[in-house]
């Protein structure tokens, strides 16, 4: 590789939250190691931080020995919050205060996977663009309406960074490497990772609807997209059919043929899935969750929820709260 700019190594401080996702963390740290190897010198350093400064456990229960607790970092460092499951529980007061303090000092702060939730909770994404794993987008939008949430694989907005989780950490790090040391080095790192398609912040994190459902029927894909965009105020199957130029009966046959369920049932499952996410990830009242998912009354919502999940919304939330308190 050609010699890179002669600057002092950039240090990344990985804040490992309890039950963080290993894939997102590994996808961020490995490009740094490979970049050093390809350049033949230390371009990047990294350290592992966490509350208590002892050990951190990821969601697959692998443990990591930490290098530091919540001490001051260098102003040229980059803090990356590594999130995972049950991120609300992991966003402790100590961590939030530490992030606020370091951000006030001008440190670049980012969130990997669900790490953006912690940044938003600390008020560090107000007025900023950000992204988070698609499964957490509904609850994030409900809780942080001052953040401009996108569906991009990663977002860089000034001194705030965020990724959607999974392999999107690789894309962010390749972008940072390219910005600091050139695209040739970033491409060489991607080759070492067997990473053949580098995504940008213009790429979205979810598969296209045809790929996701395994069906490449344009009208069916359009109807499903309209359903996903109209959860709070559901659209009738008759109107959906009209929008794509077919009869209600034709739409019914289309859903039965490809998805083995009626349009009404498929739509209901989408709404109930969003409701479950909101129950698990927010403190919204059950009534407000019902309204946000297009149910006119809590009783109808509870009836539909029980039929699909074999439990009531209240019991679901109570069981989840009990798990979090353990």
C-alpha positions in Angstrom: 0.0 0.0 0.0 1.2 3.6 -0.6 2.3 5.4 2.4 -0.6 7.1 4.3 -0.7 10.6 5.8 1.9 10.9 8.6 -0.5 11.7 11.5 -0.6 10.3 15.0 -2.8 7.2 15.5 -6.5 7.8 15.8 -7.9 6.1 18.9 -11.4 4.6 19.1 -13.0 4.0 22.5 -15.5 1.2 22.3 -18.1 1.6 25.1 -19.4 -2.0 25.5 -22.9 -1.9 26.9 -24.3 -5.0 28.7 -25.6 -7.5 26.1 -24.0 -5.7 23.2 -24.0 -7.3 19.8 -20.7 -9.0 19.0 -21.1 -8.7 15.2 -21.5 -4.9 15.2 -18.4 -4.6 17.5 -16.3 -7.0 15.5 -17.3 -5.2 12.3 -16.0 -2.0 13.7 -12.7 -3.1 15.3 -11.5 -5.6 12.6 -11.2 -3.0 9.8 -9.0 -0.9 12.1 -6.7 -3.9 12.7 -6.5 -4.7 9.0 -5.9 -1.1 8.1 -2.8 -1.0 10.4 -1.6 -4.2 8.9 -2.1 -3.1 5.3 -0.4 0.3 5.9 2.5 -1.2 7.7 2.2 1.1 10.7 -0.2 2.0 13.5 -2.9 4.3 12.0 -5.5 3.3 14.6 -5.6 2.3 18.3 -8.6 1.2 20.3 -9.5 0.6 23.9 -12.5 -1.1 25.5 -14.5 0.8 28.1 -17.5 0.1 30.2 -19.2 1.0 33.4 -17.2 -0.4 36.3 -14.1 -1.0 34.1 -14.0 -4.7 34.7 -15.8 -7.0 32.3 -18.5 -6.6 29.6 -20.7 -9.4 28.3 -22.2 -9.4 24.8 -25.6 -11.0 23.9 -24.0 -14.4 23.1 -22.5 -14.3 26.6 -18.9 -14.0 25.5 -17.0 -11.8 27.9 -14.5 -9.1 27.3 -11.9 -7.7 29.7 -12.2 -3.9 29.7 -9.3 -1.5 29.6 -11.0 1.4 31.4 -14.1 2.6 33.1 -15.9 5.9 32.5 -12.8 8.1 32.7 -11.9 11.1 30.5 -10.8 10.3 26.9 -8.7 12.4 24.6 -10.4 15.1 22.6 -9.2 13.5 19.3 -10.7 10.1 20.3 -13.9 8.7 18.9 -16.3 7.0 21.3 -18.4 4.3 19.8 -21.3 3.0 21.9 -21.8 -0.7 21.2 -25.5 -1.5 21.8 -27.5 -4.7 21.6 -30.6 -6.2 23.2 -32.4 -4.6 26.1 -30.6 -1.3 25.4 -33.0 0.7 27.6 -31.8 -1.2 30.7 -28.1 -0.7 29.6 -28.6 3.1 29.3 -27.7 3.9 32.9 -27.4 7.3 34.5 -23.7 7.0 34.8 -23.2 6.2 31.1 -25.5 9.0 30.0 -23.7 11.5 32.1 -20.3 10.3 30.8 -21.4 10.6 27.2 -22.8 14.1 27.8 -19.6 15.2 29.5 -17.3 13.9 26.7 -19.6 15.3 24.0 -19.3 18.8 25.7 -15.6 18.5 25.4 -15.9 18.1 21.6 -15.3 14.3 21.4 -16.9 12.6 18.3 -19.5 10.1 19.6 -21.3 7.3 17.7 -23.7 4.5 18.3 -23.4 1.0 16.7 -26.5 -1.1 16.3 -28.9 0.1 19.1 -26.2 2.4 20.5 -28.0 5.3 18.9 -30.8 4.9 21.5 -28.3 5.7 24.2 -27.0 8.8 22.3 -30.6 10.0 21.9 -31.4 9.3 25.6 -28.4 11.5 26.5 -29.8 14.3 24.2 -26.8 14.0 21.8 -28.9 13.5 18.7 -31.3 16.4 19.1 -31.6 18.0 15.7 -29.4 15.4 14.1 -29.8 12.7 11.5 -29.3 9.2 12.8 -30.1 5.5 12.2 -30.8 2.5 14.3 -31.6 -1.2 13.7 -34.9 -1.5 11.8 -36.5 -3.5 14.6 -36.1 -0.5 17.0 -37.2 2.2 14.6 -40.8 2.3 15.7 -40.1 2.7 19.3 -37.2 5.2 18.6 -39.5 7.4 16.6 -42.2 7.4 19.3 -39.6 8.4 22.0 -37.3 10.8 20.2 -39.3 12.9 17.8 -36.5 15.6 17.8 -34.2 13.2 16.0 -34.4 12.8 12.2 -34.4 9.0 11.9 -33.4 7.5 8.6 -33.3 4.0 7.3 -29.7 4.2 6.1 -27.1 1.6 7.0 -25.1 4.3 8.6 -25.2 8.1 9.2 -22.5 10.7 9.7 -23.9 14.0 10.9 -21.2 16.3 12.1 -19.6 14.8 15.2 -22.3 12.2 15.6 -22.2 8.7 14.0 -24.7 5.9 14.0 -25.1 2.5 12.3 -28.0 0.2 11.8 -26.3 -2.9 13.3 -25.0 -6.1 11.8 -22.4 -5.6 9.1 -23.2 -1.9 8.8 -20.3 -1.2 11.2 -17.9 -2.3 8.4 -19.4 0.2 6.0 -19.0 3.1 8.5 -15.4 2.1 9.3 -14.4 1.8 5.6 -15.9 5.3 5.1 -13.8 6.7 8.0 -10.7 5.0 6.7 -11.2 6.3 3.2 -11.8 9.8 4.5 -8.6 9.8 6.6 -6.2 7.7 4.5 -7.7 7.3 1.0 -10.0 5.0 -0.8 -7.1 2.7 -1.9 -6.5 1.7 1.7 -10.2 1.3 2.4 -10.7 -0.9 -0.7 -7.7 -3.0 0.4 -9.3 -3.5 3.8 -12.6 -4.5 2.2 -10.7 -7.1 0.1 -9.1 -8.6 3.2 -12.6 -8.8 4.7 -14.0 -10.5 1.6 -16.4 -7.6 1.5 -17.3 -7.2 -2.1 -20.0 -4.5 -2.0 -19.2 -1.5 0.1 -22.4 0.4 1.0 -22.7 4.2 1.5 -24.9 6.3 3.7 -27.4 6.3 0.8 -28.1 2.6 1.1 -31.0 1.4 3.2 -30.6 -1.3 5.8 -33.5 -3.6 5.0 -33.9 -6.0 2.0 -36.3 -4.9 -0.7 -39.9 -6.1 -0.1 -39.7 -8.7 -3.0 -36.5 -10.2 -1.6 -37.8 -10.1 2.0 -41.0 -12.0 1.3 -39.5 -14.1 -1.5 -42.0 -13.0 -4.1 -41.3 -10.8 -7.1 -44.8 -9.7 -8.0 -44.8 -5.9 -8.4 -48.4 -5.2 -7.4 -48.1 -7.4 -4.3 -44.9 -5.6 -3.3 -46.6 -2.2 -3.8 -49.6 -3.2 -1.6 -47.3 -4.5 1.2 -45.3 -1.2 1.0 -48.5 0.8 1.4 -49.5 -1.4 4.4 -46.1 -0.8 6.1 -46.5 2.9 5.6 -50.0 3.1 7.0 -50.0 1.3 10.3 -51.6 4.0 12.5 -54.4 4.6 10.0 -55.0 1.3 8.2 -56.2 1.4 4.6 -59.0 -0.9 3.5 -58.2 -3.9 1.2 -60.7 -2.5 -1.3 -58.7 0.8 -1.5 -55.4 -1.0 -1.6 -56.6 -3.0 -4.5 -57.9 0.0 -6.3 -54.5 1.8 -5.9 -52.8 -1.0 -7.8 -55.5 -1.4 -10.4 -57.2 -4.7 -9.4 -60.3 -5.9 -7.8 -60.6 -6.8 -4.1 -61.1 -10.4 -5.1 -58.0 -10.4 -7.3 -56.0 -9.0 -4.4 -57.3 -11.7 -2.1 -56.3 -14.4 -4.5 -52.8 -12.8 -4.9 -52.2 -12.9 -1.1 -53.6 -16.4 -0.8 -51.4 -17.7 -3.6 -48.1 -16.1 -2.5 -48.4 -15.6 1.3 -51.1 -18.2 2.2 -53.1 -15.6 4.1 -55.7 -12.9 3.4 -54.7 -9.2 2.9 -56.6 -8.5 6.1 -54.7 -11.1 8.1 -51.3 -10.0 6.7 -52.1 -6.4 7.6 -53.1 -7.4 11.1 -49.8 -9.2 11.6 -47.8 -6.1 10.6 -49.8 -4.0 13.0 -49.4 -6.5 15.9 -45.7 -6.8 15.3 -45.3 -3.0 15.6 -47.4 -3.1 18.7 -45.2 -5.8 20.3 -42.1 -3.7 19.5 -43.6 -0.7 21.2 -44.7 -2.7 24.2 -41.2 -4.1 24.6 -39.1 -1.0 23.8 -41.1 2.0 25.2 -43.1 3.0 28.2 -46.1 4.0 26.1 -49.4 3.1 27.7 -51.2 0.1 26.2 -54.0 2.5 25.0 -51.5 4.7 23.1 -49.8 1.6 21.7 -53.2 0.5 20.4 -53.9 3.8 18.8 -50.4 4.0 17.2 -51.1 0.6 15.6 -54.5 1.4 14.2 -56.8 -0.1 16.9 -59.8 1.9 17.8 -60.2 0.5 21.3 -58.0 -1.3 23.9 -60.4 -4.2 24.1 -60.2 -4.9 20.4 -56.4 -4.6 20.5 -56.2 -7.0 23.5 -58.4 -9.5 21.7 -56.4 -9.5 18.5 -53.1 -9.5 20.4 -54.2 -12.6 22.5 -55.3 -14.4 19.4 -51.9 -13.9 17.7 -49.5 -14.1 20.6 -51.4 -16.2 23.2 -51.1 -13.5 25.8 -52.5 -10.1 26.5 -50.5 -6.8 25.9 -50.5 -6.2 29.7 -49.1 -9.6 30.5 -46.5 -9.3 27.7 -45.3 -6.0 29.1 -45.3 -7.4 32.6 -43.3 -10.4 31.7 -40.8 -8.3 29.8 -40.4 -5.9 32.7 -39.7 -8.9 35.0 -36.9 -10.1 32.7 -35.4 -6.6 32.7 -35.4 -6.4 36.5 -33.5 -9.7 36.9 
